[in-house]
Structures are given as C-alpha cells and as structure tokens.
Amino acid sequence: MRDSAARPVVLMLPGQGAQYARMGAGLYGNDGGFTAALDRLFEAYATAGGDAERLRAVWLAADPADAPAGAIHESACSQPLLFAVGYALGEALRAYGVVPHALLGHSVGEFAAAGLAGVFDVAAAGHLLASRGDALAAIGPGGMVAVAASARELAPYTGTEVVVGAVNGPRQSVLAGARGPLAEAASRLRKDGLVCRAVAGDLPFHSPAAAEGARVFREAFAGIELRLPSVLVQSTATGRPVGAEDALRPAFWADQIAAPVLFWPALDALLSTGDFTLVEAGPGQQLVGWAKRHRAVRSGASATLPLLPPQPGPADRDRAVFDAAVAALSADGVAKAG
C-alpha cells in the first residue's frame, strides 16, 4: 500500500440527483477561487442568453421557500448549477495548488470535468449550458429511479421505454424512462420487494426518451473549438479515458444525455491503475458513498474526501467541510495550506 502522502488526487464531480438548496453557497464570497469561477460562468451563461439571474436566485435564496417551488430540482436549473458548483470547486482547489491526476464525472459532472480539463473554455461553457436548456426542453416528461439491485437483476423490469440509465455500484443501479412506463416499473419493483427511490429531477436522462434532446444539443457545438483534455478524464460514458477520438467529437459529449452512466466500471478501471484520494467536488457525497464500497477503498489503499456537506445546512458548514478537506490535502502534501 502506498503512503497516503503519495496518493494522487482524483476529482469526482456528481450529476443529477445530487443537487440541494444553496449547495456550496457558503463558499461564495468567502473563497476567492470558488467565487471568481462562479462569476465567470454566470457571466458567460448570461452572455449566451441564459437566465443567470434566475439561477442565482434559485441557488442563493436565503430560504428555499423564497425560490420558485421545487426549482432546484428542475433540470433547467439543476443541470447548469451542478456544472457551475463542480467546476468552481475544481477551480478553488486549483488555487490551493491541487493538480488532479484525473477527473471522473457522473452525468453532467463529466461535462464539468471536460470544462476543468480545458476541452472547451468558459465562454463556450456558457454557450453550451444555455443551449443545453433548449435541448432539455426537447425531452418529454419522465425521470429516474435508483434501485438497490444489479443491472442484471433489473433486466425483467426494462424494455424499450425503461432502461438501466446508470450503473453506480455492484448493486446500485438507476432505471430511467418516460413517466408512465417508469412509474409502472417502480410499482413492480416495490411489489417484488426491491428497494427503490426516485432520483430528484423531472426528465428521463440516460434513456432513449432523451434522444431528441441529445440531437438538439449536438447542434449547439457548431463553431465550438474542442481540445484534448489537459488532464486524464476517466469517462463514465465509456468506462475508459477520454482520447482524441472522443474529446474532439461533439456527439461524444452531446449524446451522453441519452446514454447510460457507467460510474462503477469507470471507477473500477481507474482504481486498477493505482491508489488515489477520491475527492468529491460537488454536493451530496453520493460519489464518495459509492466509492467506499470499492475494495480499494475498503482496504485503505485509496481514500475518499468530500468537499461539501451531504445535505443542506448553514453556510459555515460548507466552509468547515471545505476547509477540513483542504487541510487534509495539505497534510498529504498535495495542497498549499490556506
């Protein structure tokens, strides 16, 4: 086993379902790197025609009741905000001297990973996020359901309208599909004694029902310069590192809206190459929770570290969790002390 001080950092960026009210808001105005990155993204989003003021209002509402009911879980808000918070946390760590060995993003988290890796710049990110809203509008109503079962066990509940949309662990999967068929599948799951819960969101991401949204999103890449990632991006769309054949192809990024998320296979492949500190750059602590089930983490060869609390709370809790993470990374020799 390697000494913990020698473990490189892997940034893990969460996706749909991880969002909660005021996620990371306690760092805004208190951490320079985080604040500057958020401001740049909001400005780029507004320049591209996105409603940045509404995003700010939903995100920064002192009381969630002050924001439109359920707005944080509307995909039109949650998707750009998850991107923005994950991206800003990555930039905040960069300001502390943290140079990640790799980036591992879940769903829209992989899109944020691409931004952090320089596949597209901030102006392009603003345009793509604003255009992503148009793509989401092309998707019919539906959702996702997390199930404590393997993809193989879920085969009897899937078909042309409901599919396995994510593989998050050996027995942690997500079904996705249009509203009616998904509700029927969830009812059958519960009747058969399988534990399941709805993923917070209003669209059937990572299923054929999202195919039209992916097609619309492809058009948004016209004129966007795509570059090779400056750091390894372990793709949860393919389970392998993003190479030139994928990074420079707009369809690779756009089609992820409708393609399954292979988080566990991607994590397993990455952990087979070495021992790492897996740092979750986003809200919810879902990814570190799944990662803790991996044998490399259970054995102590690799470790996990969240940057934000698992649920909403006072602003000082955001700062406390983030500061503790920076202190731990500093003690490991991969970050400068604050």
Secondary structure, 3 states (H helix, E strand, C coil): CCCHHHCCEEEEECCCCCCCCCCCHHHCCCCHHHHHHHHHHHHHHHHCCCCHHHHHHHHHCCCHHHCCCCHHHCHHHHHHHHHHHHHHHHHHHHHCCCCCCEEEECCHHHHHHHHHCCCCCHHHHHHHHHHHHHHHHCCCCEEEEEECCCCCCCHHHCCCCEEEEEEEECCEEEEEEEHHHHHHHHHHHHHCCCCEEECCCCCCCCCHHHHHHHHHHHHCCCCCCCCCCCCEEECCCCCCECCHHHHCCHHHHHHHHCCCECHHHHHHHHHCCCCCEEEECCCCCHHHHHHCCCHHHHCCCCEEEECCCCCCCCHHHHHHHHHHHHHHHHHCCCCCCC
